[in-house]
Each structure stands twice: as C-alpha cells, then as structure tokens.
C-alpha cells in the first residue's frame, strides 16, 4: 500500500509537533512554511548571521522555542520541508503552493493547517500614518532584526501581546512612551477565575506589568483611543486617548497597536470548512472537534489558526491533529498520551476564554469611529463610506457592504479590516453582529504573481 | 403579507431589475421578488463587459437598444454604475482567424455597428500594451465596461424609488394560474397575484418554466474571474481574445482606480442549490499564461482575488426571451449564457414594452422558448460561442 501523503501547512509550534508525530508514525510529511526557517511567528528564528542567544529573544519561552527549533532541525531528511512557500488555494485533495515564481500542485490524503494568527485591529483615526505598526509587526522587528519600530514607541490596544511586546521593547533597551489598554480593570478582575487555570502564565503577565511600572512607563487602562496625529512626511508625532474623562496626549514617533489576535482561517475557508459564530470574541471561527478535525474530511486545523490559545496549546493541538489524521487514514498513531493532552488543552481553553474576557475586543469603538477614519487600508475606504453603503441601499451583510463599498476587496481581503468593518455594518444597520456574516474568503490567500508557473501545471 | 400588482417579476438580477424599472416607467405596478439580494449572482459577479462585437447577429438590435440605455444610465437611475465607453478590442493570434474578424465586421455593419479592423502594425501603434502574438484586431469604439456590482442594484433601487415593490430575501416556491391571475407563493408563506409574471431567475429559472410544461436544458457554470493589484491606469479599452481554443479566450479591462479585472477560458463549477460557484486553481494558472500573452506587462503583476458566480447556459448559447408558449401572461428572460450583462438594460426595456403593449419593436423571436419544445432536455450539443 502506498504511503499516505500528509501535508502540514505552517512550521510554528503546531506544525512542527504535527510533523514530528507523523514522522514517529513512519510517514514522510511535507511541511509548507511561508517563512524561511521555521518557528512560526511566536518562535520566529533570527536570520542566519544574527547571534543573539535564545534567552535574549524568547526570554522565559527560550526553552520551548529552542525545543521546537531542534525538533524541526532533527526532522530534516525525514520530512519534505518547503520554506518561503505560500499555500494559496485548495481544491478537493490538492493544495496549490507557490515559491517565488515556482508554482506546484500537491496532492494530499490529509492536510493539517497550522496557519497561526495575526493581530486583530480596531482602527483609530491616523492608523495609516507611517510609523504605525501592529503589535505583531513590532515584535517581529525586534525578534528577527533586533530593531525597534521607533525611538519613542507608544503601545495601544489590548491583549497579552500589548504588555508582552512593550515589556520586550523595554527590556531590549527601547523607549516605551506609554502602554494604553482599551480594556478596563473590571474586565480583568472578572476574568481572574478563568485566568487562574494557568497560574504561571498569569503570574508572568502580571510581572510584565509590574516591571513596566517600575521602569516608570505610564500604563493606563480603560482608555478610549482618539487619534494618532502626524503627517505622511513626518510620520507619527502624537497619540491621544481619553482616560477617565480627560484627554491624554502621548508624544511618540511610532505606535504599535492591536487588540488581541485573530486566527488565519483563509485556507479553512477555501477548503469549505464550516464556521460558527463565537459570541465571546464576536467573530466566526472554524468548527473543529476535540482532536482538530474540521467539518471537511481529512482537513485538520491546529494552533492559533483555530482559536487563540497560545503556543503551548498549539503544540498539543499539532500532536492531536496528526494522531487524528493517522487514525482517519487507518494508520497506527504513536502513543502521545492523548487523553492527558486533551485535559491540558481543556484547561488552556479555559484560560483562552479568560483572556478574551480580560482583554475584550473593543467593538463599541467601531460605532464612534469618525466618518473620515480609514477602515480598509488596502482600498482606502472610510467608516463614512461604509456606513453610507449600508444605509443607502440596506446592505445588512458584510459581503453586500463589500460589493457596494469595496471594503475588504484589496490585497489583505479583509484580514485586517474585516472585524472592524463587520462591527460598523452591524452598528449602521442596527443589526446584531452575528447576523451580518463574515467576508467570504477567496483565493489567493495572499497576492499571487501572474508569472507563477510550474512543471506539469497548465 | 401578500400583494397584487400588474406584473410580478421573479428574480432580481439585472434582467429583472431593469424590467421592473422600465415597467414602472410605463406606469405599471410591479412587485419584484428576489430570493437573495438584488444583483448578487451572475449579474453581480460577471466581468462587466458592455460589448456588442462578437455577438450572435440577430441579437444586435437588442444589444444596440441596450447600449443606448447604458449611455444615459446615470441620468435614468440617478446612480453611477461606472459605465465607460472605452472601446472594446478583439485580437486574434492566428492569420486564419483574421478572416472571421473581417467578415464579422462586414456583417454587423447592416445592424449599425461600425468596427475598425486593425493590422498588426496598427495594433502596435495604437495599443502598444497588446502582445506581439496578436496578428490583427477589431475595435468597437463605442463599447466599453461598467461595474457589475453596482448596475443591477442601481436599477432595482431606482425602481423602488419610483414605487415598485422590491422584495429581497423572498424565495418563490410556486407559480400557478388562478382565474385571471397568476398566484405566486413564497417560502415564507406569502402569496402575490398579478395578471402577468416575468421569470428572470437566471440559472434557477428552468424549475419555474417546467411548472408550465416548458422544460429547458439549462445548466449552470461559473465564470473564472480575477483582479490584480492596482497599477497606473494605462489600458483604456476592454481587450478580448478571439480564438477557437477555449483556453485562449480570455478578456481583461482596467478600472480607472488601477486594478485589472480579467476572466475567460474554461468555466468552473456552479452549485445552484448551495448558491456558490468556484474558481478552479488550475484555471487560475491557465489564465496566467493566456492573460500574459494578450498583455505581456501583466506578467509583472500579482492577483489579489478571484471569484465566480452562477450563470445559466443553454446548449445553443443564446438566451430564452419572450412570452411563454403555454401560459398567456407568462414571460421569460433568462439563460443569457455568460453574455447577458451588456444586454441587461435592453432586455429590461424590451420585456417591459412586450408586457405593456403586447409587442416589442426589437426582434426577439430567435430567443423564444418554443425552440426547446420538441428537443430532448439532455444530450443537446453545445454550439461554439457565436
């Protein structure tokens, strides 16, 4: 019998553990990595000519990061590892990838997608100025290139990444102008029982906060972002928020912003997996069972690409997804102690929901976004244009609003603006958020060069 | 809720929306019933071609009528559907195809459509972006393109402003003759009555015509569309490739904001029950080669999105249009085989005239549903694109 062909998309903690488990079962999986050398975003590796020790980059997570890297390195020769490769479409049991201009069509018997997450962003007037980055991008600059995004960096948004990246900047010698959290203290107090599911993680988060305060960094919560001021030429000059009823202006030359994370679900969408609305996080998420099976046979989703549960959960899900795939393919799965892993995962999921409660998506801000604020960066669509499209012709659904206004039609296909756009549509239509739907995902997952071609392809 | 009107239009694509608009202008009361949202399927997802050259000749009077309406669409509707008379150029790659372009140019002249034939050198001079493989071209200077996402809704909402009842998310389950009127029942339990019914339900229309003993071999396909990232506006006319080879038959246009929209070649799967159509990745890659042959500079760009929609096709590649042969008061306009967008306004106008006066000045006899009366529902041979 021919060996089943399993493809893993993503080489972060979930993807690497999935590949390791498949290799342990005697398979030779293919691993597709958009990046150059594995690790994913969380454990992103520095370029070859950089020599910082792991502790300097990953701090408390250095051991886990190094373990994931070592596993990927050890798998060399036993997996087919395609780096710098984008999986851009799926058609039944074929995955379409491109590396530079080289396209390929890869048949699979099982596909494990561990595509990770990107920042969830609520726009603020001025967020398209040069010098404004997502929290994830600010962290990549530091992790990958040992660079800061500015000399005086203000951190705006919410979520664990807000404090983590600010802390990393401060530790690395950057100037943190302020940390401005849109969530309120009451949110975090209410979430404490859930966050207590992972006491070590909770303690670490609190230590970041203490350390930032000790360094004299202004840390404000319950803020309402007002605007980022500056110009195209000069870039960011100032960030203003409202805090306890008064305006606070923070002088800075860069802003890192984000409101927790959102899963990268485009491949799941293209594979036609079922999605379900998740009320606590106010977004549509792919439906998976406890072992990462989707509604589509032989398609599995693992890691932050399904739920934002973090790197530890991702490693577990990668293993569970691989075992589920092996089982469904009629192959013996290695003993990974699945029952115990599922229990740990359940605890982590409790913590995940705690984070969503502690650092809620500030959806109410969408309604107060001024009409001239840009919502869709790619197509430069303002909140006012989107509202007009909804009100003029009654576009009670995001794809309709997209058709009329072009919101989400550009290069990112709404990955950055989609959630805020949905909130604006819901508000303008006076409809509940779950009723306005979600932007339909279309290929390619990211822009695809017309010059792409490959052997054996049309 | 229920209602009575002079005419019930079933299906709010561009045909139904335009017919509703023109019926209102003729003073008729109209109820338009759309299962989803107006202009959402084939009408909203097509290429946006406002092209007359290359059509089945007997369709040209209708295409001309439609082109005249496109020219004053903004004034008629009070909304901009982004129609631009940029010209439409057809190119071919083979010397043996030049004759077909020449004879087509001669044939359309009697219908009042003047085409300019261009040699390879003239092509090169006037449209330097066209690839060196093109050996000749045919320019239709007054054709162009419009935005399909806006056109059908613009008609429907303009009709609503003029008093038509435009009902979205209302699915018609059954139509039957009941006394003088037709009774139209919906999934939500409503019933509407009218002495005249126009079926403009696109790929879904065959089920309705079958209710009146007029089955037709309608099948659904999805166009394979894509759009590039925006670049400097440089390609004014719509460009289409004339070829006997399906894969080569691609078409493209640049919108003034810079993106290049293209499609063509093989069609993709369309699921009428799920209301989804897909772009096959293999077709995307095939189109890359063909689109770069037509305009080589496109090889330097990236596409940012593909999409498809659900189009109804008949085996002879022409639509069904006109009165029912079985039920007086029942009318059809559907199955436009992927070339209905340009015709939409004209079809709406002509059908409104037909329903209002009993006749239309534009000949539409070749499209009568009776041509399928004797034919078997399956096994009919697909004719080549006219």
Interface residues (C-beta under 8 A of the other chain):
Chain A: X88 X89 X90 X91 X94 X96 X103 X105 X393 X394 X397 X400 X403 X404 X409 X410 X411 X413 X442 X443 X444 X447 X448 X449 X450 X451 X452 X453 X454 X457 X458
Chain B: X37 X40 X44 X149 X150 X153 X157 X168 X228 X229 X247 X278 X279 X280 X281 X282 X283 X284 X285 X286 X288 X289 X291 X292 X298 X299 X300 X301 X302 X303 X304 X305 X306 X307
